[in-house]
Amino acid sequence: MKTLFKNYINTFAGLSREVWWLALITLINRAGTMVIPFLSLYLTQSLNFSPSDVGWIMSAFGLGSVVGSWLGGKLTDKIGFYKVMVFSLFATGLLFIALQLANTFLTFCIGIFLVMLVADMFRPAIFVALSAYSKPENKTRSVTLIRLAINLGFSAGPAIGGIIITTLSYAGLFWVDGITCIVATLVLINVLNPKNTKVLDEVKVEHPESAYKDKAFLIFLFAMILFGVIFLQYFSTIPLYYKEAHHLTELEIGILLGMNGFAIFVFEMPLIKWLENTRNTKTGLMLFGGILTALSFVVLNFTSWSGILIVGMVLMTFGEMIAFPFSNAFAIDRAKKGNQGEYMALYSISFSIAHIFGHNAGMQMIDNIGFNNTWHIITLLGAVCIFLLFILKRNLRLAAQRRM
């Protein structure tokens, strides 16, 4: 047991001090975003909005994320990742506190749009920061550490949020969310001042290529949008499937979904370190992750036995653990040929687009054609995603051969 623990700790070896600080800042920030899991409950129970109103508000949420990611990329290329991160965190804190004052449909749509616009400016900036503070050989593990912080934050946030609602009311959520963002800003300013931190891989391109003209990167982005749509079903339609088709209790659903976060916490970093030492390419590993995720939906129609849900969750979890870190690393590497902020903004936007369409499309499908047919369509989208990743892998291999 001691040896296993030592080997687990060693998977984190070699990561820079700055990356660890970024992980802590991300943990504080994500643990604080506890309004989001309770947003639909707040809107329907406290503000008495209809489900249709909530749907439009979530669209405003997604649109704000798209615009924020794009703007964050532009500003990162113009003024640098540090200033964007400081502004985004601090302004998000103030906007979260102010959001509790929005009590009409229009003001809440505008409010959540502005919150997400400012909050998601942070995403391309932190990817560029990770690239700057990581040695080339450590970039995938650095991204994995940030994912670990995000998962821990999202695990703690809803639990803390439930306690706050019980003791302080929904208004307390907005105050705590805002204050944690401001605390994360203060930590960032104190520990990651550019004058006192060491940049390990600074990228300066004299004649940068536009990400919009990088055909391989555009193929990658379309594949990631599809992967995002598929993956997000585990946060919208799949819990309903557990409840309505397999009659699981809320506790059982929570345990099944909790398996995902626990497995990521325990296995992701050792798995990524091991995969980095194999001869597999990043595109090849993304392809494998896409196959596993698609298979997690294929198995659901095999049998009515509820044990198959565990098989599906395991397949999805390992697919996610492989696809996300290596897609992050691929985008960071690709960004070295152009404006890093622009590249990382487009990468972030691909998942924002998936948020806009993924949840709503899945809900509409299960309502109109049922769960089984929905899983067939999701599997088909998975096949298209896998095909795009295969084309990407083939094109990159041919391009490499032509340069030899």
C-alpha positions in Angstrom: 0.0 0.0 0.0 2.9 2.3 0.9 4.5 1.6 -2.5 1.3 2.3 -4.4 0.9 5.6 -2.5 4.5 6.6 -3.3 4.1 5.7 -7.0 0.9 7.8 -7.1 2.7 10.8 -5.5 5.6 10.4 -8.0 3.2 10.9 -10.9 3.0 14.6 -9.8 6.8 15.0 -9.7 8.4 17.5 -12.0 5.5 19.9 -12.2 6.5 23.6 -11.7 5.6 25.6 -8.6 3.5 27.9 -10.7 1.4 25.1 -12.0 0.6 24.0 -8.5 -0.4 27.5 -7.6 -2.7 27.6 -10.7 -4.2 24.4 -9.6 -4.9 25.8 -6.1 -6.5 29.0 -7.6 -8.6 26.8 -9.9 -9.7 24.7 -6.9 -10.8 27.8 -4.9 -12.6 29.3 -7.9 -14.4 26.1 -8.9 -15.4 25.2 -5.4 -16.9 28.7 -5.2 -19.1 28.3 -8.3 -21.8 26.6 -6.3 -24.6 28.8 -7.7 -24.4 26.9 -11.0 -25.6 23.4 -9.8 -28.5 25.0 -8.0 -29.4 27.5 -10.7 -32.5 25.8 -12.1 -33.8 25.2 -8.6 -33.3 28.9 -7.7 -34.9 30.1 -10.9 -38.0 27.9 -10.5 -38.5 27.9 -6.8 -37.3 31.4 -5.7 -38.1 33.4 -8.8 -41.0 31.3 -10.1 -39.7 31.1 -13.7 -41.2 28.4 -16.0 -39.1 25.6 -17.4 -39.2 27.3 -20.8 -37.8 30.5 -19.2 -35.1 28.4 -17.6 -34.2 27.0 -21.0 -33.7 30.5 -22.5 -31.7 31.5 -19.5 -29.4 28.5 -20.0 -29.0 29.5 -23.6 -27.9 33.0 -22.4 -25.5 31.2 -20.1 -24.0 29.3 -23.1 -23.8 32.3 -25.3 -22.0 34.3 -22.6 -19.5 31.4 -22.4 -18.9 31.5 -26.1 -18.4 35.3 -26.3 -16.3 35.3 -23.1 -14.0 32.5 -24.4 -13.5 34.4 -27.7 -12.9 37.8 -26.0 -10.5 36.1 -23.5 -8.4 34.7 -26.3 -8.2 38.1 -28.0 -7.2 39.9 -24.9 -4.7 37.2 -23.9 -2.9 37.8 -27.2 -3.0 41.6 -26.7 -2.3 42.2 -23.0 -1.1 38.8 -21.7 -2.7 36.0 -19.7 -1.9 37.4 -16.3 -3.9 40.6 -16.6 -6.9 38.7 -18.2 -6.9 36.2 -15.3 -6.8 38.9 -12.6 -9.6 40.9 -14.3 -11.7 37.9 -15.0 -11.6 36.5 -11.4 -12.1 39.8 -9.6 -14.9 41.0 -11.9 -16.7 37.6 -11.8 -16.7 37.9 -8.0 -18.5 41.3 -8.2 -20.9 40.1 -10.8 -21.9 37.0 -8.9 -22.7 39.2 -5.9 -24.7 41.5 -8.1 -26.6 38.7 -9.8 -28.9 38.2 -6.8 -30.4 41.6 -7.6 -31.7 40.3 -11.0 -35.3 39.2 -10.4 -37.0 39.4 -13.8 -36.6 37.2 -16.8 -34.8 39.9 -18.9 -32.5 41.1 -16.1 -31.5 37.5 -15.2 -30.8 36.7 -18.9 -28.6 39.8 -19.2 -27.0 39.1 -15.8 -26.1 35.5 -16.4 -24.8 36.4 -19.9 -22.5 39.0 -18.4 -21.3 36.7 -15.6 -20.4 33.9 -18.0 -18.8 36.4 -20.5 -16.4 37.6 -17.8 -15.9 34.3 -16.1 -15.0 32.4 -19.2 -12.4 34.9 -20.3 -10.4 33.0 -17.7 -10.3 29.8 -19.7 -8.1 30.6 -22.7 -5.9 32.7 -20.4 -5.2 29.8 -18.0 -4.4 27.4 -20.8 -1.8 29.9 -22.1 -0.5 30.3 -18.6 -0.2 26.5 -18.2 1.8 26.4 -21.5 4.1 29.2 -20.2 4.7 27.6 -16.8 5.2 24.0 -17.9 8.1 22.3 -19.5 7.2 20.8 -22.9 7.3 17.3 -21.5 5.0 18.1 -18.6 2.2 19.9 -20.4 -0.2 17.0 -20.5 0.3 16.3 -16.8 0.0 20.0 -15.9 -3.4 20.0 -17.7 -4.4 16.9 -15.8 -3.6 18.5 -12.5 -5.8 21.4 -13.4 -8.6 19.0 -14.3 -8.1 17.3 -10.9 -8.5 20.6 -9.2 -11.7 21.4 -11.2 -13.2 18.0 -10.4 -12.4 18.4 -6.7 -13.9 21.9 -6.8 -17.1 20.7 -8.5 -17.4 17.8 -6.0 -17.0 20.1 -2.9 -19.1 23.0 -4.3 -22.5 21.4 -4.4 -22.1 19.9 -1.0 -21.1 23.3 0.5 -23.8 24.9 -1.5 -26.5 22.7 0.0 -25.3 23.6 3.5 -25.4 27.3 2.6 -28.9 27.1 1.2 -30.1 25.3 4.3 -28.5 27.8 6.7 -28.3 31.1 4.9 -30.8 30.8 1.9 -30.0 31.1 -1.8 -28.8 34.7 -1.4 -25.9 33.3 0.6 -24.7 31.3 -2.5 -24.2 34.5 -4.5 -22.2 36.1 -1.7 -20.0 33.0 -1.1 -19.5 32.6 -4.9 -18.4 36.2 -5.3 -16.1 36.2 -2.2 -14.3 33.0 -3.3 -13.6 34.5 -6.7 -12.2 37.6 -5.1 -10.1 35.4 -2.7 -8.8 33.5 -5.7 -7.8 36.8 -7.3 -5.8 37.8 -4.2 -4.0 34.4 -4.1 -3.2 34.9 -7.8 -1.8 38.4 -7.3 0.3 37.3 -4.3 1.8 34.0 -5.7 1.9 34.5 -9.5 3.3 38.0 -10.0 5.0 37.8 -13.4 8.1 39.6 -11.9 8.6 36.8 -9.4 7.6 33.7 -11.4 9.6 31.7 -13.9 8.4 31.2 -17.4 9.6 27.7 -18.7 8.2 27.7 -22.2 7.6 31.2 -23.6 6.3 31.1 -27.1 6.8 34.1 -29.4 5.8 33.8 -33.1 7.0 36.6 -35.4 4.5 35.8 -38.1 1.7 33.9 -36.4 -0.7 31.8 -38.4 -4.4 32.3 -37.9 -6.2 29.4 -36.1 -9.1 29.9 -38.6 -6.8 28.9 -41.4 -5.3 25.8 -39.7 -7.4 23.0 -41.4 -6.1 20.3 -39.0 -7.1 22.4 -36.0 -10.6 23.1 -37.4 -11.1 19.3 -37.9 -10.0 18.9 -34.3 -12.5 21.5 -33.1 -15.5 19.9 -34.9 -14.5 16.6 -33.4 -14.4 18.3 -29.9 -17.8 19.9 -30.3 -19.3 16.4 -31.1 -17.3 14.9 -28.2 -18.7 17.6 -25.9 -22.3 17.0 -27.0 -21.9 13.3 -26.3 -20.1 13.8 -22.9 -22.6 16.3 -21.6 -25.4 13.8 -21.8 -24.0 12.4 -18.6 -25.1 15.7 -16.9 -28.6 15.9 -18.4 -30.3 12.9 -20.1 -28.3 10.1 -18.4 -29.5 10.9 -14.9 -33.1 10.9 -16.2 -32.4 7.5 -17.8 -31.2 6.2 -14.5 -34.3 7.4 -12.8 -37.1 6.7 -15.4 -35.8 3.6 -17.2 -33.9 1.8 -14.4 -35.8 3.3 -11.4 -32.7 4.2 -9.4 -33.1 6.3 -6.3 -31.5 9.7 -6.0 -28.9 8.1 -3.6 -28.0 5.4 -6.2 -27.8 8.0 -9.0 -25.5 10.1 -6.8 -23.3 7.1 -6.0 -23.1 6.1 -9.7 -22.2 9.7 -10.8 -19.8 10.0 -7.9 -17.9 7.0 -9.3 -16.8 9.3 -12.1 -15.2 11.9 -9.9 -13.6 9.4 -7.6 -12.1 7.4 -10.5 -10.7 10.6 -12.0 -9.1 11.6 -8.7 -7.5 8.1 -8.2 -6.6 7.0 -11.7 -6.2 9.9 -14.1 -2.8 11.2 -13.2 -1.1 7.7 -13.1 -2.9 6.8 -16.3 -1.7 9.9 -18.1 1.8 9.5 -16.9 1.9 5.9 -18.2 0.3 6.8 -21.5 2.8 9.7 -22.0 5.6 7.1 -21.9 4.1 4.9 -24.6 4.6 5.4 -28.3 1.0 6.6 -28.9 0.4 10.0 -30.4 -1.9 12.6 -28.9 -4.4 12.2 -31.8 -4.3 8.4 -31.4 -5.1 8.6 -27.7 -7.9 11.1 -28.4 -9.3 8.6 -30.9 -9.2 5.8 -28.3 -10.9 8.1 -25.7 -13.6 8.9 -28.3 -14.2 5.1 -28.9 -14.5 4.3 -25.2 -17.0 7.2 -24.7 -19.1 6.2 -27.7 -19.1 2.5 -26.5 -20.5 3.8 -23.1 -23.8 4.5 -25.0 -23.7 1.4 -27.2 -23.8 -0.9 -24.2 -26.9 0.8 -22.7 -29.1 -0.8 -25.4 -27.7 -4.3 -24.9 -29.8 -5.3 -21.9 -32.3 -4.0 -19.3 -30.0 -5.3 -16.5 -29.1 -2.3 -14.3 -25.5 -3.5 -13.9 -24.8 -2.4 -17.4 -25.0 1.2 -16.1 -21.8 0.6 -14.2 -20.1 -0.7 -17.4 -21.3 2.4 -19.2 -20.0 4.7 -16.5 -16.6 3.0 -16.4 -16.2 3.3 -20.2 -17.2 6.9 -20.2 -14.9 7.8 -17.3 -11.8 6.2 -18.9 -12.8 7.8 -22.3 -13.0 11.2 -20.6 -9.7 10.7 -18.7 -7.9 9.9 -21.9 -9.6 12.3 -24.4 -9.7 15.5 -22.3 -6.0 15.8 -21.2 -4.6 14.9 -24.6 -7.0 17.2 -26.4 -5.9 20.0 -24.1 -2.3 19.2 -24.8 -2.9 18.9 -28.6 -4.5 22.4 -28.6 -1.6 23.9 -26.6 1.0 22.3 -28.9 -0.9 23.5 -32.0 -1.1 27.0 -30.6 2.7 27.4 -30.8 2.4 28.2 -34.5 0.0 31.1 -34.1 -1.6 33.4 -31.6 -1.9 31.2 -28.5 -4.9 33.1 -27.1 -6.8 32.7 -30.4 -6.1 28.9 -30.5 -7.1 28.3 -26.9 -10.2 30.5 -27.2 -11.4 28.4 -30.1 -10.7 25.2 -28.1 -12.8 26.6 -25.1 -15.5 27.8 -27.5 -15.9 24.3 -28.9 -17.2 23.1 -25.5 -19.3 26.2 -25.0 -21.0 25.4 -28.3 -21.6 21.8 -27.0 -23.2 23.3 -23.9 -25.6 25.4 -26.0 -26.8 22.5 -28.1 -26.0 19.3 -26.2 -28.3 19.5 -23.2 -31.3 20.8 -25.2 -30.9 18.4 -28.1 -30.6 15.4 -25.7 -33.7 16.5 -23.8 -35.7 17.0 -27.0 -34.7 13.6 -28.3 -35.6 11.6 -25.2 -39.0 13.5 -25.1 -39.8 12.7 -28.7 -38.2 9.4 -29.6 -37.3 7.8 -26.3 -34.1 6.8 -24.5 -33.1 3.9 -26.7 -33.4 5.8 -30.0 -31.6 8.7 -28.4 -28.6 6.5 -27.5 -28.5 5.2 -31.1 -28.2 8.8 -32.4 -25.6 9.7 -29.7 -23.6 6.7 -30.8 -23.9 7.9 -34.5 -22.5 11.3 -33.4 -19.7 9.4 -31.6 -18.9 7.6 -34.9 -18.7 10.9 -36.7 -16.4 12.2 -34.0 -14.2 9.1 -34.2 -14.1 9.5 -38.0 -13.0 13.1 -37.8 -10.2 12.2 -35.3 -9.1 9.4 -37.6 -8.9 11.9 -40.5 -7.0 14.3 -38.3 -4.5 11.6 -37.3 -4.0 10.5 -40.9 -3.5 14.1 -42.2 -1.0 14.9 -39.5 0.9 11.7 -40.3 1.0 12.5 -44.0 2.1 16.1 -43.3 4.9 14.8 -41.1 6.0 12.4 -43.8 6.1 15.3 -46.4 8.4 17.3 -44.1 10.9 14.5 -43.8 
